[in-house]
Amino acid sequence: MKEPSLNLLKRAFREFYFKNDSYIETPARMKEREFGYMQFNDGMIRHLTLKSKNELQALLLKEIPSDVYCSCAYYTSPTLPMQEKGFRGADLIFDIDTKELNLTCVKEHEVWLCNDCRNVMPEKQNCSRCNSAKVEQTSLPCENCISAGKMEVKKLTKILQEDLGVAEQEIKIYFSGNNGFHLHVYSKELEPLDSPSRADIADYIMGNNLLPESFGVKKNLKGSLNDVMNRFPNPADFGWRGKISGKLIKDEKAKPKVVRGILKNGYVQFKVELNRIAKEIGARIDPKVTMDVHRVFRLQGTLNSKSGLAKAPCNDIDNFDPFKGACLLGDEETNVHVMYSPKFKLKENYFGPFKDKDVKLPTYAAVYLICKGLADA
């Protein structure tokens, strides 16, 4: 990153942390957690301990980190090497990334950046300017992306509450600050779970590995209609058996017709149908995040260096607008050169589209484009 852009980001981030001390959440059992942070144009520093909100605020103002992280795990000695920390449990964490939802709108607001010459291209290819293969995607998520992410959050919370018995007050939802949502579960019952157990929870939430045999349908499909009927679940049944049945059977009278159709189409086709329904009903989360008990996770209320937006609480998921509620930097105007940008919206204001243009933008919009790699100060 060029020095003028770096200086602009540091000024904006410093001002945010100076003026928004109360916005940053101090995690429970702070002394038992590991902290870490990234610096602009530098690497990760972790295995830190912070004992109070004042220590956290002092770190933010002194170091001006690009990103701040906190462990989901609780440790006896957070500053020691991982194998010596003394694991005491961890919050259950979920990550929903809208980039992984295969939305059709993405093509309208994604571009590819060359890491060598910073050329901006509309699609993935070797750089059209320097022929480098080092290109990466960047995207300015739209309202449709956010709506799709919210839908996954709702599916996730429903499964957690109805199937796993997690209480509503044990769940906290956040906009990630960039392309998705984070969901934290603070539950004494789930806290001791190890990585394999958390992987099982992730599989269950996503509806992975559903087998026709669990629904009374065997590979050889032998047996009478009544045999399969007796084993096939009803919509009122618990868990995935009931969920699948509820999608296939609209009323009890329809059950024989549904089972006949399954027997006619065969085992393999039914397995395909199970996977389709599971994808529709299950929540599309990143399972690697959920199973990693030693991960340091973005601290609530801090800024995301990929956008300049905050990791913001979503107390009302339906009405939360991250382009307004998570956009907390200042309005002071600054000059930037925009290599390329599709039209985007922040704080109810629209900007762009831009291409190879010098423009004057509010700090929050200028930082947004610089963080995306699409502009220079």
C-alpha positions as CSV (number, residue, x, y, z in Angstrom):
1,M,0.0,0.0,0.0
2,K,1.3,3.5,-0.9
3,E,2.3,5.7,2.0
4,P,-0.4,8.4,1.5
5,S,-3.1,5.7,1.5
6,L,-1.5,4.1,4.5
7,N,-1.4,7.4,6.4
8,L,-5.1,8.1,5.5
9,L,-6.2,4.7,6.9
10,K,-4.2,5.1,10.1
11,R,-5.7,8.6,10.7
12,A,-9.2,7.3,10.1
13,F,-8.7,4.2,12.3
14,R,-7.1,6.2,15.1
15,E,-9.9,8.7,15.1
16,F,-12.5,5.9,15.2
17,Y,-10.8,4.2,18.2
18,F,-10.4,7.5,20.0
19,K,-14.0,8.5,19.6
20,N,-15.8,5.1,19.9
21,D,-14.3,3.6,23.0
22,S,-17.8,2.5,24.2
23,Y,-18.7,0.8,20.9
24,I,-15.9,-1.8,21.3
25,E,-17.1,-4.8,23.3
26,T,-15.0,-6.2,26.1
27,P,-15.4,-10.0,25.9
28,A,-16.5,-12.0,28.9
29,R,-13.6,-13.6,31.0
30,M,-11.2,-11.3,29.2
31,K,-8.1,-12.4,31.2
32,E,-8.6,-16.0,30.0
33,R,-8.5,-15.1,26.3
34,E,-5.7,-14.7,23.8
35,F,-5.6,-11.5,21.9
36,G,-3.9,-10.6,18.6
37,Y,-3.8,-7.9,16.0
38,M,-2.6,-7.1,12.5
39,Q,-0.7,-4.0,11.6
40,F,-1.0,-2.2,8.2
41,N,1.5,-3.6,5.7
42,D,2.7,-6.0,8.4
43,G,2.0,-9.5,9.9
44,M,0.1,-10.9,12.8
45,I,1.0,-10.4,16.5
46,R,-0.7,-12.8,18.8
47,H,-0.5,-14.7,22.1
48,L,-1.2,-11.5,24.0
49,T,-3.2,-11.1,27.1
50,L,-5.3,-8.0,28.1
51,K,-6.7,-7.7,31.6
52,S,-9.0,-4.7,31.2
53,K,-10.9,-2.4,28.8
54,N,-8.3,0.3,29.5
55,E,-5.4,-2.0,28.3
56,L,-7.4,-2.8,25.2
57,Q,-8.0,0.9,24.5
58,A,-4.3,1.7,25.1
59,L,-3.3,-0.9,22.6
60,L,-5.7,0.4,19.9
61,L,-4.5,4.0,20.2
62,K,-0.8,3.1,20.4
63,E,-0.6,0.5,17.7
64,I,-3.5,1.6,15.4
65,P,-4.0,-2.0,14.3
66,S,-5.6,-2.8,10.9
67,D,-7.5,-5.7,12.5
68,V,-8.0,-6.9,16.1
69,Y,-8.7,-10.5,17.2
70,C,-9.7,-12.4,20.3
71,S,-9.8,-16.1,21.0
72,C,-13.1,-17.9,21.2
73,A,-11.3,-20.2,23.7
74,Y,-10.6,-19.7,27.4
75,Y,-7.1,-20.6,28.6
76,T,-5.3,-21.0,31.9
77,S,-2.2,-19.2,30.4
78,P,-3.2,-17.3,27.2
79,T,0.3,-16.0,26.4
80,L,2.1,-19.4,26.3
81,P,2.6,-21.5,23.2
82,M,-0.6,-23.2,22.0
83,Q,0.3,-26.6,23.4
84,E,1.0,-25.0,26.8
85,K,-1.9,-22.6,27.1
86,G,-4.2,-25.0,29.0
87,F,-7.5,-25.2,27.1
88,R,-10.5,-24.6,29.4
89,G,-13.3,-24.4,26.9
90,A,-14.5,-22.1,24.0
91,D,-17.5,-20.2,22.7
92,L,-19.2,-21.8,19.7
93,I,-18.6,-19.7,16.7
94,F,-20.2,-19.6,13.2
95,D,-19.1,-17.7,10.1
96,I,-21.4,-17.0,7.1
97,D,-19.6,-15.5,4.1
98,T,-21.9,-14.2,1.3
99,K,-19.0,-14.8,-1.2
100,E,-19.6,-18.6,-0.7
101,L,-23.3,-18.5,-1.5
102,N,-22.8,-18.5,-5.3
103,L,-25.1,-15.5,-5.8
104,T,-25.7,-14.3,-9.4
105,C,-25.3,-10.6,-8.4
106,V,-21.6,-11.1,-7.5
107,K,-20.6,-10.7,-11.2
108,E,-22.0,-7.2,-11.1
109,H,-19.7,-6.0,-8.2
110,E,-16.6,-8.2,-8.2
111,V,-13.3,-7.4,-9.9
112,W,-9.8,-9.0,-9.9
113,L,-6.7,-7.1,-8.8
114,C,-3.1,-7.8,-9.9
115,N,-0.9,-8.0,-6.8
116,D,2.1,-7.0,-8.8
117,C,1.0,-3.9,-10.7
118,R,-2.5,-3.3,-9.1
119,N,-4.2,-3.5,-12.4
120,V,-8.0,-4.0,-12.1
121,M,-9.7,-6.5,-14.3
122,P,-13.4,-7.6,-14.7
123,E,-12.7,-11.3,-14.6
124,K,-10.1,-13.8,-13.3
125,Q,-7.1,-14.0,-15.7
126,N,-3.4,-13.3,-15.9
127,C,-2.9,-9.6,-15.6
128,S,-3.7,-7.8,-18.8
129,R,-0.9,-5.3,-18.1
130,C,2.0,-7.3,-16.7
131,N,0.9,-10.9,-17.3
132,S,1.3,-11.8,-13.6
133,A,-0.7,-14.8,-12.4
134,K,-0.9,-13.2,-8.9
135,V,-4.5,-11.9,-9.0
136,E,-7.1,-11.8,-6.2
137,Q,-10.8,-11.2,-6.1
138,T,-12.3,-8.2,-4.4
139,S,-16.0,-7.5,-4.1
140,L,-18.3,-4.7,-3.0
141,P,-21.3,-6.6,-1.6
142,C,-24.7,-5.3,-2.5
143,E,-28.1,-5.3,-0.7
144,N,-28.9,-8.7,-2.3
145,C,-25.8,-10.2,-0.8
146,I,-26.7,-8.9,2.6
147,S,-30.2,-10.2,2.3
148,A,-28.9,-13.7,1.4
149,G,-26.6,-13.6,4.3
150,K,-29.4,-12.7,6.7
151,M,-31.4,-15.6,5.4
152,E,-28.6,-18.0,6.3
153,V,-28.4,-16.4,9.8
154,K,-32.1,-17.0,10.3
155,K,-31.8,-20.7,9.2
156,L,-28.8,-21.1,11.6
157,T,-30.5,-19.6,14.6
158,K,-33.6,-21.7,14.0
159,I,-31.6,-24.9,14.0
160,L,-29.6,-23.9,17.0
161,Q,-32.7,-23.1,19.0
162,E,-35.2,-25.8,17.8
163,D,-32.8,-28.7,17.3
164,L,-29.9,-28.1,19.7
165,G,-31.7,-26.3,22.5
166,V,-29.7,-23.1,22.5
167,A,-31.5,-20.3,24.2
168,E,-32.1,-17.1,22.4
169,Q,-30.2,-15.1,25.0
170,E,-27.1,-17.3,24.4
171,I,-26.8,-16.2,20.8
172,K,-25.2,-12.9,19.6
173,I,-25.2,-12.0,15.9
174,Y,-22.7,-9.6,14.2
175,F,-22.1,-8.2,10.8
176,S,-18.5,-9.2,10.1
177,G,-17.4,-5.9,8.8
178,N,-17.1,-7.1,5.2
179,N,-18.9,-9.9,3.4
180,G,-21.0,-11.7,5.9
181,F,-22.1,-12.4,9.5
182,H,-20.6,-13.9,12.6
183,L,-22.7,-15.8,15.2
184,H,-21.4,-16.4,18.8
185,V,-23.0,-18.9,21.1
186,Y,-22.2,-18.4,24.8
187,S,-23.3,-21.7,26.4
188,K,-21.9,-23.4,29.4
189,E,-23.1,-26.8,28.1
190,L,-21.4,-26.4,24.7
191,E,-18.3,-24.7,26.0
192,P,-16.3,-27.9,26.7
193,L,-16.8,-29.4,23.3
194,D,-13.7,-30.5,21.4
195,S,-13.0,-29.9,17.7
196,P,-14.5,-33.2,16.4
197,S,-17.7,-32.5,18.4
198,R,-17.9,-29.0,16.9
199,A,-17.4,-30.5,13.4
200,D,-20.3,-32.8,14.0
201,I,-22.5,-29.7,15.0
202,A,-21.4,-28.0,11.7
203,D,-22.3,-31.1,9.7
204,Y,-25.7,-31.3,11.4
205,I,-26.4,-27.6,10.7
206,M,-25.5,-27.9,7.1
207,G,-27.4,-31.2,6.7
208,N,-24.3,-33.0,5.5
209,N,-24.2,-36.8,4.8
210,L,-27.9,-37.5,5.0
211,L,-28.5,-41.1,4.0
212,P,-31.6,-42.5,2.4
213,E,-31.4,-45.5,4.8
214,S,-32.3,-43.0,7.6
215,F,-35.6,-42.5,5.9
216,G,-36.3,-46.2,5.3
217,V,-35.1,-46.3,1.7
218,K,-32.5,-48.9,1.0
219,K,-30.2,-49.4,-2.0
220,N,-31.9,-52.5,-3.3
221,L,-35.4,-50.9,-2.7
222,K,-36.8,-54.3,-1.8
223,G,-39.9,-54.4,0.4
224,S,-43.4,-53.4,0.0
225,L,-44.8,-49.9,-0.1
226,N,-46.1,-50.4,3.4
227,D,-42.7,-51.4,4.7
228,V,-41.2,-48.2,3.5
229,M,-44.2,-46.2,4.6
230,N,-43.8,-47.5,8.2
231,R,-40.2,-46.5,8.3
232,F,-40.5,-43.1,6.5
233,P,-40.7,-40.2,8.9
234,N,-43.5,-37.8,9.4
235,P,-43.2,-34.0,9.3
236,A,-43.7,-33.8,13.1
237,D,-40.6,-36.0,13.7
238,F,-37.6,-34.5,15.3
239,G,-34.5,-33.3,13.5
240,W,-33.6,-33.8,9.8
241,R,-36.0,-36.7,9.4
242,G,-38.9,-34.4,10.2
243,K,-37.4,-31.5,8.2
244,I,-37.1,-33.6,5.0
245,S,-40.5,-35.1,5.5
246,G,-42.0,-31.7,5.9
247,K,-40.6,-30.5,2.6
248,L,-41.9,-33.6,0.8
249,I,-45.2,-34.3,2.4
250,K,-47.7,-31.4,2.5
251,D,-50.3,-33.5,4.4
252,E,-50.7,-37.0,5.7
253,K,-52.8,-38.1,2.7
254,A,-49.9,-37.3,0.4
255,K,-47.4,-39.7,2.1
256,P,-48.2,-42.8,0.0
257,K,-47.8,-40.8,-3.2
258,V,-44.5,-39.4,-2.1
259,V,-43.1,-42.8,-1.1
260,R,-44.3,-44.4,-4.4
261,G,-42.4,-41.6,-6.2
262,I,-39.3,-42.3,-4.2
263,L,-39.4,-46.0,-4.9
264,K,-40.1,-45.4,-8.6
265,N,-37.2,-42.9,-9.0
266,G,-34.7,-45.0,-7.1
267,Y,-32.2,-44.8,-4.3
268,V,-29.6,-42.6,-6.1
269,Q,-32.2,-40.0,-7.2
270,F,-33.6,-39.8,-3.6
271,K,-30.1,-39.2,-2.3
272,V,-29.8,-36.3,-4.8
273,E,-33.1,-35.0,-3.5
274,L,-31.9,-35.2,0.1
275,N,-28.9,-33.2,-0.7
276,R,-30.9,-30.5,-2.5
277,I,-33.3,-30.1,0.4
278,A,-30.5,-30.1,2.9
279,K,-28.9,-27.3,1.0
280,E,-32.2,-25.4,1.0
281,I,-33.0,-25.9,4.7
282,G,-29.5,-26.1,6.2
283,A,-27.4,-23.0,6.9
284,R,-24.3,-22.5,4.8
285,I,-21.6,-21.9,7.3
286,D,-17.8,-22.2,7.1
287,P,-17.2,-25.5,9.0
288,K,-13.5,-24.8,9.5
289,V,-14.3,-21.8,11.6
290,T,-16.7,-23.7,13.9
291,M,-14.4,-26.7,14.6
292,D,-11.3,-24.6,15.2
293,V,-11.3,-24.0,19.0
294,H,-7.9,-22.2,18.9
295,R,-8.9,-19.6,16.3
296,V,-8.6,-15.9,17.1
297,F,-11.7,-14.2,15.9
298,R,-12.4,-10.6,15.0
299,L,-13.2,-8.6,18.1
300,Q,-16.7,-7.2,18.3
301,G,-16.9,-3.5,17.6
302,T,-13.5,-3.2,15.8
303,L,-12.8,-2.2,12.2
304,N,-12.2,-4.6,9.3
305,S,-9.2,-3.6,7.2
306,K,-10.9,-5.1,4.1
307,S,-13.6,-2.5,4.2
308,G,-13.1,0.1,7.0
309,L,-16.6,-1.1,8.3
310,A,-17.0,-2.3,11.9
311,K,-17.9,-5.7,13.2
312,A,-21.3,-4.5,14.3
313,P,-24.0,-6.1,16.5
314,C,-27.2,-7.1,14.8
315,N,-29.9,-6.9,17.5
316,D,-32.6,-6.7,14.8
317,I,-31.4,-8.8,11.9
318,D,-34.3,-7.9,9.6
319,N,-33.8,-4.2,9.8
320,F,-30.1,-4.0,10.3
321,D,-28.3,-2.2,7.4
322,P,-24.5,-2.7,7.5
323,F,-23.9,0.0,4.9
324,K,-25.3,2.4,7.5
325,G,-25.1,0.7,10.9
326,A,-21.5,-0.5,10.4
327,C,-20.2,2.5,8.5
328,L,-18.8,4.6,11.4
329,L,-15.9,6.6,10.0
330,G,-16.0,10.3,9.5
331,D,-17.5,12.5,6.8
332,E,-14.6,14.8,6.2
333,E,-13.8,14.9,2.4
334,T,-10.5,13.7,0.9
335,N,-9.1,13.4,-2.5
336,V,-8.5,9.9,-4.0
337,H,-7.7,8.4,-7.3
338,V,-10.1,5.5,-8.1
339,M,-8.8,2.9,-10.5
340,Y,-12.2,1.3,-10.8
341,S,-15.4,0.9,-8.7
342,P,-18.9,-0.2,-9.4
343,K,-21.7,1.9,-8.0
344,F,-22.0,1.4,-4.2
345,K,-23.9,2.7,-1.2
346,L,-22.7,3.8,2.2
347,K,-24.6,5.9,4.8
348,E,-27.5,6.1,2.4
349,N,-25.3,7.9,-0.2
350,Y,-24.5,6.4,-3.6
351,F,-21.1,6.7,-5.1
352,G,-19.7,5.7,-8.5
353,P,-19.3,4.1,-10.8
354,F,-15.7,5.3,-11.3
355,K,-12.9,4.3,-13.7
356,D,-9.4,5.8,-13.6
357,K,-10.8,9.0,-12.0
358,D,-9.7,11.6,-9.4
359,V,-12.6,12.3,-7.0
360,K,-13.3,13.9,-3.7
361,L,-15.1,11.5,-1.3
362,P,-16.1,11.4,2.4
363,T,-13.5,9.6,4.5
364,Y,-15.7,6.6,5.1
365,A,-16.1,6.1,1.3
366,A,-12.5,6.8,0.5
367,V,-11.3,4.3,3.1
368,Y,-13.8,1.7,1.8
369,L,-12.3,1.9,-1.7
370,I,-8.7,2.0,-0.5
371,C,-9.3,-1.1,1.7
372,K,-10.8,-2.9,-1.3
373,G,-7.6,-2.1,-3.3
374,L,-9.6,0.0,-5.7
375,A,-8.3,3.5,-4.9
376,D,-5.2,5.4,-3.7
377,A,-5.0,8.6,-1.6
